[in-house]
Amino acid sequence: MDRRINAFQSLLDIIDKLRKECPWDKKQTLESLRYLTIEETYELSDAILEQNLEEIKKELGDIMLHLVFYAKIGQEKNAFDIADVLEGINEKLIRRHPHIFGNVIAQDEKTVKDNWEKIKLTEGRKSVLSGVPKSLPAMVKAYRMQEKASGVGFDWENTAQVWTKVEEEMQELKTELSNGAQKERVEDEFGDLLFALINYARFIGVNPDDALEHTNKKFIRRFTYLEEEAKKMNKPMHTMTLGEMEAIWQESKKTDR
């Protein structure tokens, strides 16, 4: 038997046994597993950002466990089982890749993505944006909405136009600030600026969420360096001048090179 199939069958058997015999596993529901699955997904995300292949392997295993567990519960409810899940995704992949399994020609990535969104509309979706989960983090949601709108032709023609929009939104924010606008107006313009910047990131091939997370990690490294140096100097950070902290901050940048 194929090693992959054998390993997957073992997981199915283990879940069956745990569901019958383990006090904790027997009590789990779709709802009780939900927050744990979200946590595991973020742990996988961390491993990917850190490019830690060993951790990626482990986190994929944890997520696979959850997927099989959900399917087991679905089977118990006589709603679906793991075969239904796999058959469903297999059929969808074939249907949404007519350039591979049909006669459609798609020579670049954009055409593939555009076709994907158009096919979704033939599957009963009432709106192009209906496939974007409401609970997604705001930045990821904005990026996915822009991608989906682009898939049906609602998009800027070139990168220069998008940057012009960024500059326009930045100026509108500055104007509101200089006029002493209410918080709601400033928040509105700030949101428009972020949305435009996310769009620009998409046009230059940068995932804005990944970019911001890399910057977050960089800030953590440098700030941690600052804290450690302050300890070596026996100086509580709140007693240091901004100039002293800035000097150490500049030193910390060398550790990123």
trRosetta pair geometry for C-beta under 8 A, 3 or more apart (Angstrom, degrees):
i j d omega theta_ij theta_ji phi_ij phi_ji
1 5 5.5 -111 170 82 101 114
1 6 4.8 121 105 -64 119 101
1 9 8.0 -29 156 11 151 143
2 5 4.3 78 69 9 99 107
2 6 6.7 -170 88 -11 48 86
3 6 5.6 -56 -145 38 31 115
3 7 6.3 31 157 -20 66 106
4 7 5.9 -55 -148 35 28 109
4 8 6.4 25 154 -17 63 108
5 8 5.7 -56 -147 38 31 110
5 9 6.2 33 154 -20 65 107
6 9 5.8 -54 -148 35 28 112
6 10 6.5 33 152 -23 62 104
7 10 5.6 -51 -153 31 33 115
7 11 6.8 34 150 -19 63 101
8 11 5.7 -51 -154 32 36 112
8 12 6.6 38 148 -19 65 103
9 12 5.5 -51 -151 35 36 114
9 13 6.4 36 152 -19 67 105
10 13 5.7 -55 -149 37 32 111
10 14 6.3 34 153 -22 66 105
11 14 5.7 -52 -145 34 32 112
11 15 6.4 31 156 -18 65 104
11 64 6.9 -46 -158 135 163 113
11 65 7.2 -129 -160 -98 117 63
11 68 5.6 -150 139 -59 112 172
12 15 6.0 -56 -150 36 29 109
12 16 6.5 34 151 -22 63 105
12 68 6.3 -135 -91 -156 61 128
12 82 6.6 -104 -109 15 117 163
13 16 5.6 -52 -151 32 33 115
13 17 6.5 29 153 -17 65 106
14 17 5.8 -58 -152 37 32 109
14 18 6.2 29 154 -17 67 108
15 18 5.7 -54 -141 40 32 110
15 19 6.0 36 158 -24 66 108
15 25 7.9 -164 -152 -168 61 138
15 65 7.6 166 -81 -154 112 71
15 68 5.2 -152 -43 131 159 116
15 69 6.0 -150 -139 -87 128 63
15 72 5.2 -143 145 -57 126 150
16 19 5.9 -58 -149 33 24 112
16 20 6.7 15 155 -12 60 110
16 72 7.1 -160 -80 -128 57 127
17 20 6.0 -65 -154 39 30 106
17 21 5.9 -20 168 18 69 119
18 21 6.6 -81 -129 54 23 83
18 22 4.4 -11 -162 7 73 128
18 25 4.1 8 151 73 98 177
19 22 7.5 -7 -55 38 15 93
19 25 5.5 -104 -88 137 41 113
19 26 6.3 111 -171 -93 45 59
19 72 5.8 -146 -65 157 151 140
19 76 7.9 -152 178 -58 142 135
20 26 7.3 49 -148 -90 6 104
21 25 8.0 26 68 58 54 122
21 26 7.7 -168 60 -52 14 114
22 25 3.8 58 78 21 118 110
22 26 6.2 178 81 -19 58 85
23 26 6.0 -56 -145 31 23 113
23 27 6.9 16 159 -16 58 110
24 27 6.2 -70 -161 33 30 107
24 28 7.2 41 149 -40 65 99
25 28 5.9 -41 -156 4 39 118
25 69 8.0 -121 -150 -130 96 116
27 32 7.4 -20 126 59 82 173
28 32 5.1 -139 -146 81 63 125
28 33 5.6 61 -177 -56 115 99
28 69 6.9 -28 113 177 146 126
28 73 7.4 -103 110 -75 90 129
29 32 4.7 92 45 7 78 100
29 33 7.0 -151 84 -4 40 88
29 73 6.8 118 -150 -142 41 146
30 33 6.3 -67 -154 38 25 107
30 34 6.8 46 149 -50 61 97
30 70 6.4 70 -117 -132 83 85
30 73 5.7 -176 -59 113 81 152
31 34 5.7 -35 -156 -4 35 120
32 35 8.0 -59 -176 26 34 92
32 36 7.7 19 140 -1 61 116
33 36 5.4 -72 -161 47 50 113
33 37 5.8 53 147 -30 83 105
33 66 6.1 152 175 -145 121 96
33 69 6.2 176 -120 111 156 131
33 70 6.7 -152 92 -75 153 84
33 73 8.0 -156 2 -15 141 151
34 37 5.9 -59 -153 31 28 111
34 38 6.7 27 153 -18 64 103
35 38 5.5 -47 -151 33 38 115
35 39 6.5 42 149 -20 65 102
36 39 5.6 -51 -151 35 35 114
36 40 6.4 35 151 -19 66 104
36 66 7.1 -173 105 -104 99 125
37 40 5.6 -53 -147 36 34 111
37 41 6.4 38 152 -23 65 103
37 63 7.3 84 -148 -129 80 74
37 66 4.7 135 -102 -173 98 155
38 41 5.7 -53 -151 32 31 114
38 42 6.7 28 153 -15 64 104
39 42 5.9 -58 -153 37 32 108
39 43 6.5 33 150 -20 65 105
40 43 5.5 -52 -149 35 35 114
40 44 6.5 39 151 -20 65 100
40 59 6.5 159 -176 -161 80 85
40 62 4.7 -151 -144 124 126 120
40 63 5.3 168 133 -76 126 75
40 66 6.3 -179 46 -24 157 143
41 44 5.7 -50 -153 33 34 112
41 45 6.5 39 146 -22 63 103
41 63 6.7 85 -81 -101 65 121
42 45 5.2 -46 -148 32 38 119
42 46 6.6 44 151 -22 65 98
43 46 5.6 -46 -151 30 35 114
43 47 6.6 35 150 -18 63 103
43 59 5.1 -166 112 -121 97 124
43 62 7.3 2 77 67 134 152
44 47 5.7 -55 -151 36 34 112
44 48 6.4 36 151 -21 67 104
44 56 6.8 73 -151 -134 77 63
44 59 3.9 171 -88 139 75 135
44 60 6.7 96 -119 -64 122 57
44 62 7.8 -154 -57 61 101 110
44 63 6.2 -2 -49 -36 143 133
45 48 5.7 -55 -150 34 31 112
45 49 6.4 28 155 -16 65 106
46 49 5.9 -58 -149 38 30 109
46 50 6.2 18 156 -8 66 112
46 55 7.9 -66 99 138 88 140
47 50 5.8 -64 -145 47 29 105
47 52 4.9 -93 -157 63 77 101
47 55 3.8 -152 -126 112 121 110
47 56 4.6 175 131 -70 126 62
47 58 7.8 -174 -101 55 160 91
47 59 5.2 -170 9 1 148 142
48 51 7.2 26 180 -76 34 42
48 56 6.1 86 -75 -101 65 112
49 210 7.1 -174 -106 -142 99 81
49 213 5.8 -87 -119 125 150 129
49 214 7.0 -157 -161 -77 110 72
49 217 7.1 170 147 -38 128 149
50 55 7.1 17 75 53 124 144
52 55 4.0 30 112 24 119 115
52 56 6.3 161 91 -22 63 83
53 56 5.3 -49 -143 32 35 117
53 57 6.5 41 155 -23 64 100
54 57 5.8 -50 -156 29 31 113
54 58 6.8 27 149 -15 63 105
55 58 5.5 -53 -149 37 38 111
55 59 6.1 33 156 -16 71 107
56 59 6.0 -58 -143 41 28 106
56 60 6.2 34 156 -23 64 107
57 60 5.9 -55 -150 33 26 113
57 61 6.8 30 151 -21 60 104
58 61 5.7 -55 -159 31 33 115
58 62 6.8 33 147 -19 66 102
59 62 5.4 -47 -150 32 40 114
59 63 6.5 37 152 -15 68 102
60 63 5.8 -55 -148 39 33 108
60 64 6.2 38 151 -23 66 106
61 64 5.5 -52 -145 35 31 114
61 65 6.5 40 152 -25 62 100
62 65 5.6 -49 -156 27 32 117
62 66 6.9 31 148 -17 62 102
63 66 5.5 -51 -155 34 39 113
63 67 6.5 41 149 -21 68 102
64 67 5.6 -51 -148 33 35 113
64 68 6.4 31 156 -14 67 105
65 68 6.1 -61 -151 40 28 106
65 69 6.1 31 151 -24 65 110
66 69 5.4 -55 -145 35 32 115
66 70 6.4 34 156 -21 66 101
67 70 5.9 -51 -151 32 30 110
67 71 6.6 27 151 -16 62 107
67 85 7.6 158 175 156 98 158
68 71 5.6 -56 -150 38 34 113
68 72 6.3 40 150 -26 66 103
68 82 6.4 4 -130 -96 70 130
69 72 5.6 -51 -151 30 32 115
69 73 6.7 30 152 -16 64 102
70 73 5.9 -56 -153 36 33 109
70 74 6.3 35 149 -20 65 107
71 74 5.4 -52 -148 37 34 116
71 75 6.4 40 151 -24 65 102
71 80 7.0 -81 -141 112 72 92
71 81 5.9 67 173 -174 95 41
71 82 4.0 73 156 -76 152 73
71 84 7.9 169 -144 54 102 89
71 85 5.3 -82 -103 -12 119 144
72 75 5.6 -50 -152 30 32 114
72 76 6.7 33 149 -19 63 103
72 81 7.9 40 -98 -140 32 74
72 82 7.6 10 -57 -44 59 103
73 76 5.6 -52 -152 34 36 114
73 77 6.5 27 151 -12 66 107
74 77 5.8 -62 -150 42 32 106
74 79 4.7 -93 -165 72 80 104
74 80 4.3 -26 154 63 131 79
74 81 6.4 -173 97 -83 100 34
74 84 7.7 -120 127 61 135 129
74 85 7.8 115 61 -51 156 112
75 78 7.5 31 180 -77 35 31
75 79 7.7 -96 -66 48 18 68
75 80 7.0 -68 -69 98 56 39
75 81 4.0 56 -91 -100 105 88
75 82 7.4 -27 -51 -13 124 71
80 84 4.0 -122 -159 80 94 147
80 85 6.3 104 148 -50 124 78
81 84 5.4 106 49 7 56 101
81 85 7.4 -109 110 -4 35 92
82 85 5.4 -51 -150 35 38 116
82 86 6.2 32 156 -14 69 107
83 86 5.9 -58 -144 41 31 105
83 87 5.9 29 158 -18 67 111
84 87 5.9 -56 -140 41 26 109
84 88 6.1 31 157 -25 62 109
85 88 5.9 -60 -154 32 24 113
85 89 6.7 12 157 -9 62 106
86 89 6.1 -57 -146 40 32 102
86 90 6.1 35 155 -22 66 109
87 90 5.6 -54 -145 36 30 114
87 91 6.3 30 158 -19 65 107
88 91 6.0 -58 -149 36 26 107
88 92 6.3 22 155 -17 63 110
89 92 5.5 -54 -143 39 35 112
89 93 6.2 39 157 -23 67 104
90 93 6.0 -56 -150 33 27 110
90 94 6.6 23 155 -15 62 107
91 94 5.9 -58 -153 37 31 109
91 95 6.2 28 153 -18 67 111
92 95 5.6 -58 -144 40 32 110
92 96 5.9 13 163 -6 68 114
93 96 6.2 -65 -138 46 24 98
93 97 6.1 0 166 0 63 118
94 97 6.4 -75 -140 48 23 95
94 101 4.8 -29 -157 45 79 175
95 98 7.6 -7 -180 -58 34 84
95 119 6.7 154 139 177 89 135
96 115 7.7 140 -172 120 67 92
96 116 5.4 48 -175 -125 112 76
96 119 5.1 169 -116 90 73 154
96 120 7.7 31 -110 -58 118 73
97 100 4.2 -9 148 31 113 114
97 101 5.6 80 94 8 90 100
97 102 7.9 159 112 11 52 93
97 112 7.8 5 -121 -149 75 102
98 101 6.4 -75 -120 65 32 75
98 102 3.5 -32 -160 43 77 133
98 103 7.1 -32 167 43 98 46
98 104 3.9 64 111 12 107 126
98 115 6.9 -123 38 169 104 139
98 119 7.6 170 -14 -85 113 136
99 102 7.1 -15 -44 58 19 84
99 104 4.6 -74 -73 94 65 93
99 105 6.3 82 -128 -143 98 12
99 106 3.7 -66 -90 21 159 107
99 111 7.7 92 -65 117 154 111
99 112 6.6 -93 28 -101 145 86
99 115 7.1 125 -25 55 112 169
104 115 6.7 117 156 -136 153 152
106 111 4.1 -174 -146 110 90 118
106 112 4.9 111 156 -70 146 71
106 115 6.2 -85 -86 -8 139 144
107 111 6.6 55 41 27 54 149
108 111 5.2 98 61 7 75 102
108 112 7.4 -136 103 -5 42 90
109 112 5.6 -58 -155 35 37 114
109 113 6.3 30 153 -16 71 106
110 113 5.8 -57 -148 39 33 108
110 114 6.1 33 155 -20 67 108
111 114 5.7 -54 -144 38 30 112
111 115 6.2 32 156 -19 64 106
112 115 5.9 -58 -150 36 27 110
112 116 6.4 35 150 -28 62 106
113 116 5.4 -48 -150 27 33 120
113 117 6.8 29 155 -15 64 101
113 147 7.1 -82 175 -179 133 101
113 150 7.9 12 120 99 122 105
113 151 5.8 -111 138 -103 83 101
114 117 6.1 -57 -155 35 32 106
114 118 6.5 28 151 -15 66 109
114 150 7.6 -91 -92 126 87 74
114 151 4.8 174 -120 -152 50 64
114 152 7.5 152 -153 -67 82 31
114 153 7.8 66 -143 -53 119 66
115 118 5.6 -59 -147 40 34 111
115 119 6.1 36 155 -23 69 106
116 119 6.0 -56 -150 33 25 110
116 120 6.7 33 150 -26 60 103
116 151 6.7 -77 69 -145 82 137
117 120 5.6 -46 -154 24 35 118
117 121 7.2 37 151 -21 62 99
117 128 6.2 32 -177 -145 113 102
117 148 5.7 154 -121 -148 130 66
117 151 3.0 86 15 135 154 145
117 152 5.8 -114 122 -46 127 81
118 121 5.9 -51 -161 26 37 113
118 122 7.3 32 146 -15 64 102
118 151 6.9 -149 -32 152 70 99
118 152 6.6 134 -79 -98 77 80
119 122 5.7 -58 -160 34 42 110
119 123 6.8 42 145 -26 68 107
120 123 5.5 -60 -157 28 38 116
120 125 5.1 14 148 3 89 146
120 128 7.6 99 88 -129 123 58
120 131 6.4 -46 -174 -41 149 147
121 125 5.4 -83 -106 63 42 105
121 128 6.8 -25 -75 -84 109 73
121 152 7.6 74 -37 -91 143 128
125 128 7.3 85 130 -90 130 27
125 130 5.3 178 -164 59 95 125
125 131 6.4 -31 -126 -45 139 101
126 130 5.7 87 56 -44 78 155
127 130 4.2 118 61 -32 89 99
128 131 7.7 -61 168 18 38 100
128 148 5.0 155 155 153 98 107
128 149 6.4 117 114 -88 142 50
128 151 7.0 174 -158 67 123 108
128 152 5.5 -101 -97 -7 148 139
129 132 5.4 -39 -172 15 69 117
129 145 5.6 23 -125 -130 108 91
129 148 5.9 141 -91 97 56 143
129 149 7.4 11 -69 -61 98 86
131 148 6.9 170 58 -111 108 147
132 136 6.5 -75 175 11 84 142
132 141 5.9 100 170 -148 122 79
132 144 5.0 149 -117 110 110 122
132 145 5.5 -9 -68 -73 167 77
132 148 6.6 -120 -49 -5 111 151
133 136 4.8 117 77 -36 94 94
133 141 7.6 -109 73 -101 66 98
136 140 4.9 -117 170 91 112 109
136 141 4.1 145 89 -68 116 90
136 144 6.9 -28 143 22 173 140
137 140 4.7 75 65 16 89 108
137 141 6.7 -161 87 -13 39 92
137 209 7.3 109 86 -118 131 128
138 141 5.5 -58 -144 37 28 115
138 142 6.4 31 159 -22 65 104
139 142 5.8 -51 -150 32 31 111
139 143 6.5 29 153 -17 63 107
139 194 7.6 -92 -102 167 85 118
139 198 6.4 -171 -155 -102 76 132
139 208 5.8 -128 179 105 115 114
139 209 5.1 145 112 -82 121 89
139 212 7.0 -52 -175 18 172 151
140 143 5.7 -56 -150 37 32 112
140 144 6.3 27 155 -15 67 109
140 209 5.3 23 -75 -63 82 149
141 144 5.9 -59 -145 40 29 107
141 145 6.2 30 156 -21 65 107
142 145 5.9 -55 -147 35 28 111
142 146 6.4 27 156 -17 63 108
142 194 7.4 -153 -49 126 177 95
142 195 5.5 -137 -152 -121 135 76
142 198 4.8 61 115 97 125 166
143 146 5.9 -59 -152 36 28 110
143 147 6.5 29 151 -20 63 107
143 198 5.5 -117 -74 177 77 117
143 201 7.6 -51 -108 82 109 118
143 202 6.3 162 -144 -71 83 113
143 207 7.1 55 -155 -150 158 71
143 208 6.0 -165 -76 33 126 108
143 209 6.8 -97 -6 -18 151 105
144 147 5.5 -51 -147 35 34 114
144 148 6.3 32 156 -18 66 106
145 148 5.9 -57 -147 38 30 108
145 149 6.2 29 155 -18 65 107
146 149 5.8 -53 -143 38 30 110
146 150 6.2 34 155 -22 63 107
146 155 7.8 91 -178 -110 79 94
146 198 6.8 172 -8 118 149 103
146 199 5.4 -164 -133 -103 153 82
146 202 5.7 -155 112 -18 135 165
147 150 5.7 -58 -152 35 28 114
147 151 6.6 39 149 -32 62 102
147 202 6.8 -152 -71 -140 80 139
148 151 5.4 -44 -154 19 35 120
148 152 7.6 11 157 -1 61 98
149 152 6.7 -71 -163 43 35 92
149 154 4.3 -69 172 78 93 113
149 155 6.6 143 114 -65 89 79
150 153 7.6 79 -171 -51 35 7
150 154 6.7 -100 -80 71 31 60
150 155 4.0 54 -116 -71 81 134
150 202 7.8 -164 -30 146 153 142
156 159 7.9 112 110 -82 129 20
156 161 4.4 -175 -167 91 121 124
156 162 5.0 180 52 -61 168 87
156 165 7.5 -121 -84 -11 142 138
156 199 7.4 95 -1 162 126 125
156 203 7.2 -29 67 -86 124 136
157 161 6.0 79 47 1 78 150
158 161 5.4 105 63 3 70 101
158 162 7.7 -135 106 -3 43 89
158 203 8.0 92 167 -160 34 133
159 162 5.6 -57 -155 35 40 112
159 163 6.4 37 152 -18 72 104
159 200 7.3 82 -156 -146 81 74
159 203 4.5 154 -106 148 83 130
159 204 6.4 83 -131 -67 131 79
160 163 5.8 -55 -149 36 33 109
160 164 6.5 39 151 -23 65 103
161 164 5.6 -51 -152 32 33 115
161 165 6.7 35 149 -20 63 102
162 165 5.5 -52 -156 33 36 114
162 166 6.7 42 145 -23 66 99
162 196 7.1 164 -176 -171 76 81
162 199 5.5 -147 -150 121 119 105
162 200 4.8 161 137 -94 118 72
162 203 5.0 173 26 -9 162 157
163 166 5.2 -44 -151 29 41 116
163 167 6.5 40 151 -16 67 101
163 200 6.0 87 -81 -121 63 125
164 167 5.8 -54 -151 38 33 110
164 168 6.3 37 149 -23 65 106
165 168 5.4 -51 -146 34 34 116
165 169 6.3 31 156 -16 66 104
165 196 4.9 -153 123 -141 100 122
165 199 7.3 -19 86 78 138 139
165 200 7.9 -168 68 -60 99 101
166 169 6.0 -58 -150 38 28 107
166 170 6.3 30 152 -21 64 108
166 193 7.1 74 -153 -152 64 70
166 196 4.5 171 -91 134 61 119
166 197 5.8 88 -123 -77 114 64
166 200 5.4 2 -55 -45 134 142
167 170 5.5 -52 -145 35 32 114
167 171 6.4 33 155 -20 64 104
168 171 5.9 -57 -152 34 29 109
168 172 6.5 28 151 -19 63 106
168 196 7.8 -165 60 -122 87 164
169 172 5.6 -52 -147 35 35 113
169 173 6.5 38 153 -20 65 102
169 189 6.9 165 -172 -172 78 76
169 192 4.7 -154 -140 122 120 99
169 193 4.2 171 133 -90 117 65
169 195 7.9 -160 -127 58 165 85
169 196 4.7 175 9 5 150 150
170 173 5.8 -53 -153 34 32 112
170 174 6.5 33 150 -18 64 105
170 193 5.7 92 -77 -124 58 121
171 174 5.5 -51 -148 36 35 113
171 175 6.3 39 152 -24 65 104
172 175 5.6 -49 -148 32 32 115
172 176 6.6 33 154 -18 63 103
172 189 5.1 -150 118 -141 98 120
172 192 7.0 -21 79 83 136 140
172 193 7.9 -165 62 -62 97 97
173 176 5.9 -55 -151 35 32 109
173 177 6.4 30 153 -17 65 108
173 186 7.1 74 -151 -150 79 66
173 189 4.2 166 -92 135 70 119
173 190 5.8 91 -122 -76 127 58
173 192 7.7 -168 -59 63 99 100
173 193 5.4 -16 -37 -42 140 137
174 177 5.7 -59 -149 39 31 111
174 178 6.1 26 157 -16 68 109
175 178 5.9 -58 -144 39 28 107
175 179 6.2 18 158 -11 64 113
176 179 5.9 -65 -145 43 27 105
176 181 3.9 -40 -173 8 86 148
176 185 5.2 -161 -152 131 130 107
176 186 5.3 176 126 -90 127 64
176 189 5.1 177 8 3 149 155
177 180 7.8 36 176 -69 31 28
177 181 6.9 -59 -68 26 26 99
177 186 6.3 80 -78 -116 74 112
181 185 3.9 -93 165 82 128 133
181 186 5.4 155 87 -49 110 82
181 189 8.0 75 77 3 159 132
182 185 5.1 93 60 7 75 101
182 186 7.3 -147 98 -3 38 89
183 186 5.7 -60 -148 40 34 110
183 187 5.9 36 155 -22 70 108
184 187 5.7 -54 -145 37 28 112
184 188 6.3 33 154 -24 62 106
185 188 5.6 -51 -149 32 31 115
185 189 6.5 23 156 -12 64 106
186 189 6.0 -59 -149 41 30 105
186 190 6.1 32 153 -21 66 109
187 190 5.6 -55 -143 37 29 112
187 191 6.3 33 155 -22 63 105
188 191 5.8 -55 -154 33 27 112
188 192 6.7 28 150 -19 62 104
189 192 5.5 -49 -149 33 37 114
189 193 6.5 40 151 -21 65 102
190 193 5.6 -52 -152 33 34 113
190 194 6.5 34 151 -17 65 104
191 194 5.7 -53 -148 36 33 111
191 195 6.3 35 153 -21 66 106
192 195 5.6 -54 -148 35 31 114
192 196 6.4 31 153 -18 64 106
193 196 5.8 -56 -150 37 31 110
193 197 6.3 30 153 -18 65 107
194 197 5.6 -56 -147 37 32 111
194 198 6.3 35 154 -21 66 104
195 198 5.8 -52 -150 34 30 112
195 199 6.6 33 150 -20 62 105
196 199 5.5 -52 -151 34 34 114
196 200 6.4 36 150 -21 65 103
197 200 5.4 -49 -147 34 35 113
197 201 6.5 42 150 -24 64 100
197 208 7.2 110 123 -118 88 139
198 201 5.5 -47 -152 30 34 116
198 202 6.8 38 148 -21 62 100
198 208 4.8 -81 -123 -7 75 163
199 202 5.6 -51 -156 30 35 114
199 203 6.7 32 148 -18 65 104
200 203 5.6 -55 -152 35 36 112
200 204 6.5 14 157 -3 69 107
201 204 6.3 -69 -147 47 29 95
201 206 4.3 -87 -165 79 85 98
201 207 7.1 67 149 -157 120 6
201 208 4.1 114 77 -64 170 95
201 211 6.7 -131 -141 10 134 147
202 205 7.9 42 179 -67 28 22
202 206 7.7 -91 -62 59 22 60
202 208 7.7 -46 -46 -22 70 103
206 210 7.6 -141 178 67 71 105
206 211 5.4 33 169 -53 114 135
207 210 4.0 58 86 15 111 114
207 211 6.5 170 85 -16 56 86
208 211 5.4 -54 -143 37 34 114
208 212 6.2 31 160 -17 68 105
209 212 6.0 -54 -146 37 29 107
209 213 6.3 27 155 -18 63 109
210 213 5.8 -59 -147 38 29 110
210 214 6.4 31 155 -20 65 104
211 214 5.9 -53 -151 33 29 111
211 215 6.6 27 150 -16 62 106
212 215 5.5 -56 -151 38 35 113
212 216 6.3 44 148 -26 67 101
213 216 5.3 -43 -147 30 37 118
213 217 6.5 37 153 -18 64 101
214 217 5.8 -53 -151 36 32 110
214 218 6.4 35 148 -21 64 106
215 218 5.4 -52 -147 36 35 115
215 219 6.3 38 153 -22 66 102
216 219 5.8 -55 -152 33 30 111
216 220 6.5 31 150 -20 64 104
217 220 5.6 -50 -150 34 34 114
217 221 6.5 37 152 -21 65 102
218 221 5.7 -51 -151 33 33 112
218 222 6.4 22 156 -11 66 109
218 256 6.5 36 -140 -108 101 141
219 222 6.0 -62 -146 42 30 105
219 223 5.9 24 159 -16 68 112
220 223 6.0 -58 -138 41 25 106
220 224 6.0 28 160 -21 63 110
221 224 5.9 -61 -151 36 23 111
221 225 6.5 27 151 -22 62 106
221 252 7.2 155 124 173 80 113
221 255 6.8 -150 156 100 117 124
221 256 6.9 118 102 -77 144 97
222 225 5.5 -49 -151 31 35 116
222 226 6.6 38 149 -21 64 102
222 249 6.1 54 168 -147 116 74
222 252 4.1 116 -141 128 79 140
222 253 6.8 19 -111 -68 124 57
222 255 7.7 171 -93 53 67 116
222 256 7.6 -27 -67 -40 100 120
223 226 5.4 -48 -152 32 38 116
223 227 6.5 40 149 -20 66 101
224 227 5.6 -50 -150 34 34 113
224 228 6.4 33 152 -18 65 105
225 228 5.8 -56 -148 37 30 110
225 229 6.3 27 155 -17 65 108
225 248 7.2 -176 123 158 92 98
225 251 7.5 -152 145 97 129 90
225 252 3.9 144 83 -117 147 113
225 255 6.3 -175 -89 13 149 150
226 229 6.0 -57 -147 38 28 108
226 230 6.3 31 154 -22 64 107
226 237 7.4 68 138 -113 102 123
226 245 6.1 42 -157 -155 128 85
226 248 5.1 116 -121 114 76 123
226 249 5.9 3 -81 -78 122 71
226 252 6.2 -52 -49 -49 77 144
227 230 5.7 -56 -149 34 30 113
227 231 6.6 32 152 -20 63 104
227 237 6.7 -46 -110 -58 67 133
228 231 5.7 -53 -154 32 33 113
228 232 6.7 35 149 -20 64 103
229 232 5.5 -49 -151 33 37 114
229 233 6.5 27 152 -11 66 107
229 248 4.8 -179 84 -147 153 133
229 251 7.5 99 -82 76 161 137
230 233 5.8 -62 -151 43 32 106
230 235 5.1 -98 -164 77 78 87
230 236 7.1 44 160 -158 121 11
230 237 5.0 -4 -158 -75 170 79
230 240 6.4 -93 -122 -38 115 145
230 245 7.9 0 -75 -103 118 83
230 248 7.3 -96 -53 -17 77 179
231 234 7.3 30 -177 -77 36 36
235 239 5.9 -129 -173 76 84 109
235 240 5.5 84 144 -68 127 100
235 244 7.8 -72 130 144 160 149
236 239 4.8 78 69 6 88 106
236 240 7.6 -154 95 -19 47 86
237 240 5.5 -50 -154 18 43 117
237 245 7.1 65 -155 -94 91 121
240 244 4.5 -119 -173 81 102 130
240 245 5.3 113 119 -50 129 92
241 244 4.7 100 55 2 79 100
241 245 7.2 -150 93 0 44 85
242 245 5.7 -57 -149 41 35 109
242 246 6.0 39 152 -24 68 108
243 246 5.6 -53 -143 35 29 113
243 247 6.5 35 156 -24 63 102
244 247 5.9 -51 -153 28 30 112
244 248 6.9 23 153 -10 62 104
245 248 5.9 -58 -153 40 36 107
245 249 6.1 42 148 -27 68 107
246 249 5.2 -50 -145 33 34 118
246 250 6.5 37 155 -21 65 100
247 250 6.0 -52 -155 31 30 110
247 251 6.9 31 146 -18 61 103
248 251 5.4 -52 -154 34 39 115
248 252 6.5 47 147 -29 67 100
249 252 5.5 -48 -153 25 34 116
249 253 7.4 46 148 -30 60 93
250 253 5.9 -39 -164 12 39 116
251 254 6.0 -43 -176 12 47 114
252 255 5.8 -44 -170 19 53 114
252 256 7.7 49 140 -17 69 98
253 256 5.7 -52 -165 28 49 113
253 257 7.3 50 144 -28 70 100
254 257 5.8 -51 -159 20 44 114
